[in-house]
Amino acid sequence: GMTLARAGSRGANPLDILEEFASAQGWPSMRAADDELVAEPSRRWCAYRLHFLWQPELSALHMHCGIDIRVPAEKRREINDLLAITNERLWLGHFEICSEDSTPTFRHTLLTRGQLAPGAEQLEDLIEAALEECDRYYPAFQFVLWAGRPAEDAISAALVETVGEA
């Protein structure tokens, strides 16, 4: 893993670590502000949009990972069923449809009050968990949106496919 001098110091900004991590991975990234970072990891199915917000007064790091798929209004109900089934299976974070642009998004917030700032390993685990869940469920979104399959069916098919290629 990456070990950085400032990892784990009190009051450190975890976005500094995340920015270095993105750069080490070769991901395009942009520091929109001191408390905001966007990175675009390319993965097996598509490029995701990782968005991090750091709130020092809450010691909270908010992450959302956008999947580049549009959910048309007429598929919204079936996708909501898919989200309900999917979210039941997750032990960290959840999927939702972003109301602004109708794209599926994986979200999680890390609370670190009373601890040192999150270190590199913790941040790497957070990103890896998000990307793995997006990779795992991406085909389920596709099965619902493009193949018109019901949610239950789409999840079973997606998970079989993912396991089959592991």
N, C-alpha and C positions, 0 to 999 in steps of 0.2 A: 504493500500500500504506500501511499504518499505520507511522508512525515514532514510537517512544516513547523518551523519554530513557533509561529504564533498560534497554532492549533492548541486549543485547550487553555488559553489565557482568558481570564475574566474580562468581559467587555469586548472581546475580539469580535469582529464582524465576520460571520461565517461565509458571507458572499465573497470575501477575498479568497478563501480556501476553495470555494466552488468555482470561482473564475479560473484559478490555476488548474483545477481538476479538468474543467472543460477544455482548456487550452492544451493540457497534456494528452487529452483524448482526441484532439484535433477537431473538436466541435466548434462550428461558428458560434460566437457568443457576443453579447452586447451588454455593457453595464449602463442601463438606462439612467440610473441614479445611484447614490451611495447605498440605498436600501433596496435596490431592484436589479435583478440579473435575468437575462433571457439567454438560453442556449438551445441549439438545435442538433441533437444527436441523430445521426442516420442509423436506422436499425434494419432488421430483416424485411419488414413490410413497407416502411415509409420513414420519413424524418418526423420526429416529434418536436414539439415546442415546449421546452421546460422553462417555467417561469418561477422565479424565487423572489419572495418579499421578506425582508428582515425587519422586525419591529422590536428595536432594542428595549423600549419601555415595557414591553410584555415578555421580553426574551423569547419571542416566538418566530420561528422560521416557517413561512407558508410556501408550499410548493404546489404548483399545478402543472400537469403534463398534458398538453393538448394533442389530440389525434386529428390529423388532417382529413376528416370525412364530414360531409354535411348531412344532417338528418332532416329530410323533407317533412313537412307538417303531417302528411298522410301516413308516415311511418312512425310518428312520435309515440303512439300508444304501444306499439310492439317493442320499440326501443326502451320505453319505460319499464315494460315487463322484463326485458333483458337486463336492465340496470338493477332491478330488484333482486333477480336471481343471482346476478354477478356479485353484488355488494354483500349478500349473505355469506358468500364464500371467502371474502377478503378478511384478513386479520389486520391489515394496515391500510388506511386510506379508503377512498370510495370513488366510484365513477359517477358522473352526472353529465347532463347536457348543458353546455354553456348557453344561457338565454340570449346573449348578444349575437352569437354567430352560429348557433345550432350545431356545435361540434362536441363530440364526446371528450371529456376531460377527466383525468385522474387527479384527485386532490388529497393532500395530507398536510397537517400542521404539526411541527415539532415544538414542544414546549420545553424550555431549558432553564426556567427560573430556579435560582438557588444552586445551579451547577456551574461548572466552567462552560464556556461557549462550546458548541458541538465541535468535536474533533473531526479530522479527515475521515477516519474509518466510519464513524456514525453517518457522516454526510454521504460517503460512497455507498453505504448500505441503503440509505434512503433513496438515492437515485436508482440503484440497481433494482430495488423492490418495485419502484414505479415503472421502470422500463420493462421489467419482466412481466408485470401484470398487463401493461399495455400490449406487449407482444402476444401474451397468452390469449387475451380477449379480442384483439383486433379482428381475427377471422370471424368471430361471432357477430360483430357489428356488420361485417360484410355479408354474412349469410342472411341476416335479417334484411339488410337494405337492398342487396342486389339479387339474392336468390329467393327473397320473399318467404324465407322459412320462419316458423314460429320460434319464439325466444328459447324455449326449453330445448328444442331440436338444434337450434343454432349453437347453443353452448355445448351440448354433447358433441356435436360434429367438430367444433373448434378445439375442444380439449383432446379429442381422439387424434386430430390432426397434429396438434402440438406435441403430444406424447410420442406419436409415431415417428416424428422427425428428430427427437431428442438424441 
